[in-house]
Amino acid sequence: MKWTTMKKLTSGLITTVLSMLLIVTVFTVILQQATDGTPNVFGYQLKTVLSGSMEPEFQTGSIISVQPQEDTTQFQKGDIITFQNSDGMVITHRVEEVKNKGEQYVTKGDNNNRADSELVVADSILGQYTGFTIPYVGYVTQFANSEEGALFLLVIPGVMLVGYSIINIGRALRQVDTSSKEKTELSNHQ
């Protein structure tokens, strides 16, 4: 394979990768901002695990899938539910005890020594854990959801793509200039 062909393939690959990175980043940041950090994929909510209270079921920094439930009084002991506590924090813990026919639940993190101090009211339940987990991706989404992360993840690939485009345009202009000089020299010698 010729060196120029190899350079063209490499250039095309770099441009494609940088463009894809920029598009995916823009999409991720917009999705995170538009959904207040809780994207929905095919009706499932993706939540970031911020503590180790449910280890080893899922690790801190993982993304878990939560399926919203219409009937929030149907959970049983052992189910993993996501709920909002009285302070507005979103928590995912396991049901330890069902009270008042599912109107209230006692929950506990698998890694915690005791049950949560606050009963979970059925109306505060956001959904049930589906068993789908992606380890460590939550760190990236949390960073992308921050102002610094959004700026970094948008600006860096954008600057790289623009810079690489400027380099390619400069090369093309030099090639055109060299070609026109060669043609001028050929016509002068004839």
C-alpha positions as CSV (number, residue, x, y, z in Angstrom):
1,M,0.0,0.0,0.0
2,K,1.3,3.4,-0.9
3,W,2.2,5.9,1.8
4,T,-0.3,8.5,0.4
5,T,-3.1,5.9,0.5
6,M,-2.2,5.0,4.0
7,K,-2.2,8.7,5.0
8,K,-5.6,9.2,3.4
9,L,-7.1,6.2,5.2
10,T,-5.6,7.3,8.5
11,S,-6.8,10.8,8.0
12,G,-10.3,9.6,7.2
13,L,-10.4,7.3,10.2
14,I,-9.2,10.1,12.6
15,T,-11.8,12.5,11.1
16,T,-14.6,9.8,11.5
17,V,-13.6,9.0,15.1
18,L,-13.4,12.6,16.2
19,S,-16.7,13.4,14.5
20,M,-18.5,10.4,16.1
21,L,-17.0,11.3,19.5
22,L,-18.3,14.8,19.1
23,I,-21.8,13.7,18.0
24,V,-22.1,11.1,20.8
25,T,-20.9,13.6,23.4
26,V,-23.3,16.3,22.2
27,F,-26.1,13.7,22.3
28,T,-25.2,12.5,25.8
29,V,-24.8,16.0,27.2
30,I,-28.1,17.2,25.7
31,L,-29.9,14.0,26.9
32,Q,-28.5,14.5,30.4
33,Q,-29.5,18.1,30.5
34,A,-32.9,17.6,29.0
35,T,-33.9,14.8,31.4
36,D,-32.4,16.4,34.5
37,G,-29.8,13.6,34.6
38,T,-32.3,10.8,34.3
39,P,-32.4,9.5,30.7
40,N,-35.1,7.1,29.6
41,V,-34.2,4.3,27.2
42,F,-37.1,2.3,25.8
43,G,-39.2,3.2,28.9
44,Y,-36.5,2.3,31.4
45,Q,-34.8,4.9,33.6
46,L,-31.0,4.8,33.9
47,K,-29.8,5.7,37.4
48,T,-26.3,6.3,38.6
49,V,-25.2,4.5,41.7
50,L,-23.6,7.0,44.0
51,S,-22.9,4.9,47.1
52,G,-21.8,1.4,48.1
53,S,-25.0,0.6,50.1
54,M,-26.1,-2.1,47.6
55,E,-22.7,-3.7,47.0
56,P,-22.1,-6.4,45.9
57,E,-25.4,-6.3,43.9
58,F,-24.1,-3.3,42.1
59,Q,-21.0,-1.2,42.5
60,T,-20.6,2.5,43.1
61,G,-20.3,4.3,39.8
62,S,-22.5,1.8,37.9
63,I,-25.5,2.6,35.9
64,I,-28.6,0.6,36.7
65,S,-31.9,0.2,34.8
66,V,-35.1,0.9,36.7
67,Q,-38.5,0.1,35.3
68,P,-41.3,2.5,36.4
69,Q,-44.3,0.6,37.9
70,E,-47.9,1.7,37.8
71,D,-48.8,-0.4,40.9
72,T,-46.3,0.6,43.6
73,T,-48.1,-1.5,46.2
74,Q,-47.2,-4.9,44.7
75,F,-43.6,-5.3,45.8
76,Q,-42.5,-8.2,47.9
77,K,-39.7,-8.9,50.3
78,G,-36.4,-9.1,48.3
79,D,-37.4,-6.8,45.5
80,I,-35.1,-4.0,44.7
81,I,-36.9,-0.7,44.4
82,T,-35.9,2.9,43.6
83,F,-37.6,5.6,45.6
84,Q,-37.3,9.2,46.7
85,N,-36.9,9.8,50.4
86,S,-38.3,12.8,52.3
87,D,-35.1,14.8,51.6
88,G,-35.6,14.3,47.9
89,M,-32.7,11.9,47.5
90,V,-33.2,9.0,45.0
91,I,-32.2,5.7,46.7
92,T,-32.2,2.1,45.4
93,H,-32.5,-0.5,48.2
94,R,-34.0,-3.9,48.8
95,V,-37.5,-4.4,50.4
96,E,-37.1,-6.0,53.8
97,E,-40.7,-5.9,54.9
98,V,-44.0,-5.0,53.4
99,K,-46.4,-3.0,55.7
100,N,-50.1,-2.0,55.3
101,K,-50.7,-4.2,52.2
102,G,-47.9,-2.5,50.2
103,E,-48.7,1.1,51.2
104,Q,-45.3,1.2,53.1
105,Y,-42.1,-0.6,52.9
106,V,-39.1,-1.2,55.2
107,T,-36.0,-1.1,53.0
108,K,-32.3,-1.8,53.5
109,G,-29.1,-1.5,51.5
110,D,-27.5,-5.0,51.1
111,N,-24.2,-3.5,52.4
112,N,-25.8,-1.7,55.4
113,N,-26.0,-3.1,58.9
114,R,-29.5,-2.1,59.6
115,A,-32.7,-1.1,57.8
116,D,-33.4,2.4,56.6
117,S,-34.8,4.6,59.4
118,E,-37.5,6.0,57.2
119,L,-40.5,3.9,55.9
120,V,-40.9,4.1,52.1
121,V,-44.4,5.2,51.1
122,A,-45.7,3.6,47.9
123,D,-46.3,7.0,46.3
124,S,-42.6,7.8,46.5
125,I,-41.5,4.7,44.6
126,L,-40.0,5.5,41.2
127,G,-39.6,1.9,39.9
128,Q,-38.1,-1.5,40.3
129,Y,-34.5,-2.5,39.5
130,T,-34.5,-4.7,36.4
131,G,-31.2,-6.5,37.0
132,F,-29.4,-4.6,34.2
133,T,-26.1,-3.0,35.4
134,I,-23.2,-1.3,33.5
135,P,-20.3,-1.0,35.9
136,Y,-18.3,2.3,36.1
137,V,-20.2,4.2,33.3
138,G,-22.0,6.2,35.9
139,Y,-18.8,8.1,36.7
140,V,-18.7,9.3,33.1
141,T,-22.3,10.3,33.0
142,Q,-22.0,12.2,36.3
143,F,-19.0,14.0,35.0
144,A,-20.8,14.8,31.7
145,N,-23.8,16.1,33.7
146,S,-21.7,18.6,35.5
147,E,-21.0,22.0,33.9
148,E,-17.2,21.3,33.8
149,G,-17.8,17.9,32.3
150,A,-20.2,19.2,29.6
151,L,-17.8,21.9,28.7
152,F,-14.8,19.6,28.6
153,L,-16.6,16.8,26.7
154,L,-17.9,19.2,24.1
155,V,-15.0,21.6,23.7
156,I,-12.1,19.2,23.6
157,P,-13.4,17.0,20.8
158,G,-14.7,20.1,18.9
159,V,-11.3,21.8,19.2
160,M,-9.6,18.6,18.1
161,L,-11.9,18.2,15.1
162,V,-11.5,21.9,14.1
163,G,-7.7,21.7,14.5
164,Y,-7.4,18.5,12.5
165,S,-9.6,20.1,9.8
166,I,-7.3,23.1,9.6
167,I,-4.3,20.8,9.3
168,N,-6.0,18.9,6.4
169,I,-7.1,22.1,4.7
170,G,-3.5,23.4,4.9
171,R,-2.2,20.2,3.4
172,A,-4.7,20.3,0.6
173,L,-3.8,24.0,-0.2
174,R,-0.1,23.1,-0.2
175,Q,-0.8,20.2,-2.6
176,V,-2.8,22.5,-4.9
177,D,-0.1,25.2,-4.7
178,T,2.6,22.6,-5.5
179,S,0.5,21.2,-8.5
180,S,0.0,24.6,-9.9
181,K,3.7,25.5,-9.6
182,E,4.6,22.2,-11.3
183,K,2.2,23.0,-14.2
184,T,3.6,26.5,-14.5
185,E,7.1,25.2,-14.6
186,L,6.2,22.6,-17.3
187,S,4.5,25.2,-19.5
188,N,7.5,27.5,-19.1
189,H,9.9,24.8,-20.2
190,Q,7.9,24.0,-23.3
